[in-house]
């Protein structure tokens, strides 16, 4: 968008590219930093190049002006006598601690500089990019400018913001280095980093986003006029971030009651592990490249309006629950105590695929909405199976089977065996569906938790499809159908959302789908129904446990 200049120059002094030659970037081809700018509100979502030119110039001019003023303030004092005749030397002098005076403001700035410089020098040990003096100086300058521009004294600088700013700087710098778009220029890396940091902390209306997670017990939580109201009004002992932590635990309770019980039994408070996760947006919990994928999803969800009032950014909150579930096997084993559980949560094993964790968080988003009042305790089945909750990792538990009470379908979902399973073989089970695409639409799954067909051995694979064949014959006859559809979605890109191999078995009648292949779209919608409104699903209502139990009983008899 802009011609090159030098550090600190006003972007308005550079010559913009000819708008007639500019072409809007598609989301797929858009550099990461441009995409993030759009999602966080630095740029409008219209994609209009002329408007982006103006908005980019405005944001860069803002940083240039702030930086210039900051440098003026820094050089006004510092060993030199004030030339302002209105200054009272008794109040405004080099020994003054009053930050409302010029000398006091100067020493305050120097204090912030030392704190930030010390943090930046410890950035990402071992990463050569962040060891460069120019990079460190730029990050310090961005943060120091933010200290003076922050709309809230509470958020001038907090431990951890140096890692947030440095990550944004890395992304902007990488895009400028790649020259994928003229809007990404090396000379304006600092300007664009500041714009992203400002909008990540507070939205364009001044409401806290990431800043919501940083307001803690030691802050006057009611003093910031731009702060949104949390779910329940906080007291000084319950800061706004408490609402986010509580929401994460509520999601965990609904998604995996066993893990939730393990944490509450040992009094493991979410603040002990999840505060770092939220404030750094999981930077320390996974590889850097994986964290960038997670950030991309977080910002996209913010742009799509998936926020919940009073908890800040929404996707990170549910990702807390998903990440806890990722290590559930280590948390529910006998002998675990508070120290061991916290140790596991603060030292996460490597993720096999960050996209699977993201899909897990997305599938849990619906659990942020409070369930309707009920006299019964929440059922894990109704909250999760309805929304096809995705696994936090395909490498979670591999040894589970039907017990007297439950069958574990995927890492999250615990099926009531007596109420829903109607057939069982040596290695497989058949179960009724909460939201069938057609009457008699059932699932057949291996007892062992295997995410992909390739993970099944020959005996398991043969047993699975033998049971699917027998079940198919039964449902075809029982529901007066004339044909069958068997379909398997093997992997996320194939439409699989629960990482547990399963065969969809659908009894078919003539004319039930027009065109006939539309049945596969319906099955895809069944897999991907995560609580959002989908036109294909408008007529399919979740069945009650009693309805499913009645159908399972009928099919159990029919299988004999």
N, C-alpha and C positions, 0 to 999 in steps of 0.2 A: 504493500500500500504506500509506503513512504520511501523517499530517497534517503541515502545514508547521511549521517551527520557525525557529531562526536559526543562523548559523554557529557550529559547535563545540558546539551543544547536544547533550545525550544523546537519541538517537532514542527511547529507552524512555519519555521524558517526553511524547511526542506520542501522540495517540490513533489507533490503527489503524482502517482502514475496516472496516465490518462484513463478516465473512467470508461471511455468508449472501448478500450482494449480489455478492461477488467472483466473477468468472468466469475460468477459465484461458484464457490467450492462446494462439491457434494460432501455430505457427512462422511462418506467412506474415504474420500481422498483428502479430507481436511486435516492439516497438521494438528497434533494434539493440543497445543497451546491455543490455537484459534477455536477449536471445538470447546475447550474449557472456558474460554472467554465468553462464548455464546451461551453456554449452559449456566454460567455463574452471573450473567447479566452485564458483563463489561461491553459486550456487543449485543445488538438486538438479534432476535431469532428470525428476522425476516430474510436474511441472506442477501439483502440489497447492498451491492458493493459501494454505491455512493454513500449510503448511510453508514456502512462500516468504516469508510474512509474518514468520515466526520467523527465518528465515535472513537476510532483509534487515535486520531489527532487530538481529540479532547482529553482522553485518558493519559496520553503521553505528555501533553502540555501541563496537565495537573501535576504529574510527578516532577517535571522540569521546574515548575513554579515552586513546589514544596521544597525541592532540593536546593534551589537558589536561595529561598528564604532561610532554610536551615543553615546554609553556608554563611549567609550574612549574619545570622544570629551567633554562629560559632566564632566569627572573626571580630564581632563588635567589641567583645571583651577578651579576656585572656592575657592579662599583663599590661593592658593599655588603659589609660584613664578615660572615663566617660567624657565625651564632648557635649553631651546633652545638658544644657543649663538647668533643666527642670529636675534632674536627678538629685535626690537628697543623699549626700555622701554618708550621712549617719545611718541611712537605711540601705542604700544601694552601694555596697562596697565589696571588695574581694573576699571579705570574711562573712558575707551575708549568706544565711541559709534560707532566706525567704525566696521561694521559687517564683513569686510574683514580680521580683525585681530582675533586672537584666543579668546582674552578676549571679544571683541565685539560680536563674534559669540556665546560665552557662555551666555552673558546676553540676546541676542536675543532669544536663545533657552529657557531660563528661562521665558521670556515674553510670548512666545507661550505656554509654559507649564501652566502658570497661566490662560491664556485665555481658553485653552482647558479644564483644570481641572474645571473651573467654569461652563462651558457649560455642561460637563459630569455629574456634580453633580445635574443638573436639568433635567436629562434624564427621560422621561416618568414617571412623578410622579404617585405613586401608584402601579407601576409594581415592584414586589419584586425582580425579576431577576436582574433588572438594579440597585437595591439598594445594591447589594452585592459589597463589597469593591474590591474583586478580579476582578470582571467583570469591574468595573469602571477603575481600574488600567490598565487592559489589553486594554481597549478601548483608554485610554489616551496614552498608549505606542504605539499603532497602529497609532494613529493620529500624534503623535509627530515624529514618524519615517517617516510618509508621508510628514510632513513639510520639512524634510531634503532631501527627495527623489523626491519631485515634480519636473517635467520637466519645470514647469512654475511658476515664482514668483507670478503670479496672482492667482494661485490655491494652494498655500501652505496650507492655512486654511481659510475657509469661514463659517460663521454662518449657521448651518444646517448640515454640514458634520458630526458632532458628532452623529446626529440621523441616518444618512446613515450608518456610520461605526458601530454603536451599533446594528442596525438591521441585518447587515451582520454577526456580531459577534454572535448574537442570533441564527441565522440559522445554522451557522457552529457548534456552541456549541451544539445545539439540535441534529444535526446529529451525532456528536461525542458521545453524551450521549446515543443515541439510539443504537449505535454500528451496524448500518445497513450495513456498509461496512468498511473494514479494512483501506480504504483510509481516513476515518474520525476518527482522533485520538485526544483525549482531549489535549495532549501535544502540538499539532500543531494548535490549534484553532486560536491563534494570527497570525501565519504564513499564514494560509489559508484566514483569514479575510483580512489581508493586500493585499494578491494577488487579491482577489475579488474587494476590494476598488480601487486598482490601475487600474485594467482593466475596472471598471465601469466608472471611471473618464476619462480615456484616453484609446483608443483602442491600440492593439499591435503595430500599426504604428504611435502612438503618436497623433492621431486625437482626439479632445475632444468629449466625449460622454456626460455623465452627466455634466462634466465641462462646456460644452457649455451654460448650463442654469445659471451658476454662474458668468459669465463675465458681469459686469454691467458698468454703466456710469463712475464709478470712476477708471476703469482699462484702461490701455493703450492697446486698443483692437488689435493693430497691432504688439505688441511686441513679442508675442509668435510665434516662427517659426513653431510650429506644428499645429497651428490653421487652420481649414478648412475655405474656403471662404463661407460666407453666400449667400443667394439668391441674395441680392443686397449689394454691398460693404458698410459697415457701416461707418458712421462718428463718431467722439467721442461722439456725443449726441445720437447715435443710436447703441447700443452695439449689438454683435452677437445674444444674446437671443431675441432681438427685432424681428428677422426673425421668430423665433419659435412662439412668441406671435401673430405675424401677420398671420402666417399660421393657427394657431388655430382659429383666428377670421374669416379667409376666409372659413374654414371648417364650422364654425357655420353659416355663412351667407348663404352657400349653403344648409345646412342641415335644418335650422330652421330660416327663414328670419324674422319671427315675434319676436323671442327672440333677434336676432341680432339687429333688429330695436329698441327694448326696451333698450338695452345696449348703442347703439350709441346715441339715443335720449337724454339720461341722462349723456352722456359723461363718461361712466364707462369704463376706460381703463383696458385692460387685465392685465397690470402690477400690478394693485391694488389687484388682487386676484389670478391670475394664476401663478405668479412668485413663490409663496410658493408651489403651487401644483406641479409645475415642479421640483423645486429644491429638494423637499422632496419626490418626486414621490408619492404624495397623502397620505403620512403617517398620516397626521393630519385630513384628510377628511373622514376617514372611520375606522372601527375597525382594529386592528393590523393584525388579521388573514386574513381579506379581503385584506389588503394592500399587504400581502405576495403573495396572488393569483395574484394581479395586477402586482407586480414585476415579478413574474414568466412569465406572458404573455409578459411584456415589454422586458425581456431578450430573450425570445424565438423569438420574432419578430426581434430583433437585429440580432440574429444568422441566421435567415432565409433571411436576406438581405433586409428587408423592410425599409431601411433607405432612407432619402431624403437629398441631399446635403444642408448644410447650416442651418439645424434646429436641429441638435443633434439627440437624440433618437426620433424616429418618433411616436411610439404608444402613449407616453405621450401627444404629441401635440394634437392628435385627441381625446384623453380622456378628455382633457380640454373642448372641444366642447360637448362631450357626458355628462360630469358632469353638465355643464350649462343647457343642455336640460333636465336633470334629475329633475331640480327644475323649469322648465319653467312655471308651473302654478303660482308659487309665484312671477315670474318676470314680467308677462304680465298683471297682474291685475291692474285696475285703482288705482291711488293714490300712486303708487310706485315712489320713487325718488332715486337719486344716493346713499344716505346713506342707505336706506332700501334695495336696490339691493345688494350693497356690503356686508351689514350685513348678508343677506341670503346666499350669495356665500361663505362667510367666516365661516359660521356655517351650515354645511351640515346636513340634516336629515340622519338617518341610511339607509344604502343600504339594500334592501331585499335580494339581491344576487349579489355578486361582479362579478360572471361569466356573468351576464346579461350586466353589464356595460362594461366588457371586450369585449363581443360580439358586443356591440354597437360601441365601438371604432374600432374594426376590420372591421366592415361594413363601417365605415366612412373613412378608409384608402385611398380608391380610390379618395376621394375628395382632397387629398393633391396634386394630379397631376392637373396642371392648365387646365381648359377646353379650347377647341379650340375657336379661335376668333369668335365672333358672334355679329351681330348688335342688337340682342334681349337680354334683361336682362336674367340671368340664371333662369331657371324654376325649382322649387323645385321638381316637379314630375320627370323630366328627370334625375336629379342628384341622387335622392334617390330611387324612385321606381325601377329604372333599377338595382340598387344594393341591393334591399331588406334591407334597413337600419334597424338595430335592435334597440329596445328601450333601453334607459338607465336604466329603471326599470319597472317592471310589475305593479308597484303600482301608475304609473302616471295617469293623468286625466281619469275619468270614466264617464263623462257626455258630450258627443259630438254627433252631428248628422249632417245630410245633411243640408247645408244652401243654400241660393240662388246661391252661387258661389263654395263652396268647401265642401269636405267630408274629415275628418281627419281619415286616415287609419294608425293606430299605432301612437305613440307619435311624430314621425318625418314627416310623409308623408301627404301632403295635396293634395287631388285629385281634379282636375277640374271637378266638378259635371256635368256641362252641356256637357263637351267633352267626358266623360268616363263612367258615370253611365247611364245604359240603362233600369234599372228596379228598382222599389222601393216598399216595403211593409211597414206595420206599424213600424216594428222594424229592417228591413234589407234592403240592397241594393245589386245590381249586377253591376259589373264593368268589362270593358275589360282589357286585360293584355298587358303590354308593350312588353314582350318577351314570347309569347305563345309557349307551348310545341308542340301543334298541332293546326291547324286552328280551331277557335272557343273555345279555352281554355280560360275560364273566371273565375272570382272569385265572391263568394257571401259572404258578411260579415255583422255582426250586426252593426247597427248604433252606438250603445254605444261601447266605447272602452273597451272591455273585453279581457284580454290576454288569458284566458283558457276557455274551454267549460264549466267547472264546475262553472264559474262565471256568466253564463247566467241563468236567471230564466226560469221557464217552458214556459212562453209565448214567450220569446225571442228565446228559443231553437226550439219550434214548428214552429215559424214564419220563422226562418232561413232555416230550412230544407224544409218547404213548398215552399219558394221562390226558393231554390236550385232545387227542383223537377220541378217546372214550367220552370225555366231557362233551365234545362237539356233537357226537351222536346223540347224547342224552338231551342237550338243550335244543337240538334241532327237532327232536320228536316231541319234547315237552311243550315247546312253544309253537308247534304246528308250522315249522319253517320248511323250506325245500332245499336250502343250500347253507353253506357256512363260509364265513371269512375268518381266516387265521392271520394275525399280523403281529410282528415283533418289531419294536423300535429299539435298535441296538446302539446306544450312545446318544449324547446330547444333541448332536447335529441331525440325528435321525428323528428327533422329537421326544426321546426318552427323558422324563423328568424325575422319576424315582429310580435311582441306580440299583435296581434289583431286577434281574431278568424276569420278564413276564410275557406271556402270550395272551393277546386279546382273542377271545372266541366269541363270534357274533352269529347267531342264527339269522338267516336272510330269507326274505320273501320277495317275490317279483314286484318291482316298482317301489321298494322301500326307500331307495335313493335315486334321484335323478340329477345328473347322470350317475351311473352305477358306481363309478370310482369316487364319488363324493363321500362314500363311507370312510375313506382314508382321512379326508379332511375332518370328519366328525371324530375319528379316533385321535387325531392330532389335537383337536380342541379338548378332548377328554383328558389327554396327557398334560396339556399346558394350561388347564384352568387353574389359575393361581389366585382366584378371588376377584380378578378384574372382570368387568362386564364384557362379554363376548357375544356377538349376535348369534353365533351358532349354538350357544348354550342357553339362550334365553328360555327355551321351553323345557330344559332339563333341570328339574329341581332335585336337590339331594334327598334321598330317602331316609326315613327314620330307622333306627336300629331294629325296631320291631318289624318293619317291613322287610328289611334284609334278612332277619332271622327267620321269618316265615318262608321266604323264597329259598333260603338255604335248607330248611327242613324239607320242603317239597323236592328239591333237587337231590337231597340225600336219599330220599326214598326212591326217586327215579333212577338213581345210580345203582341200586341193589339188583 
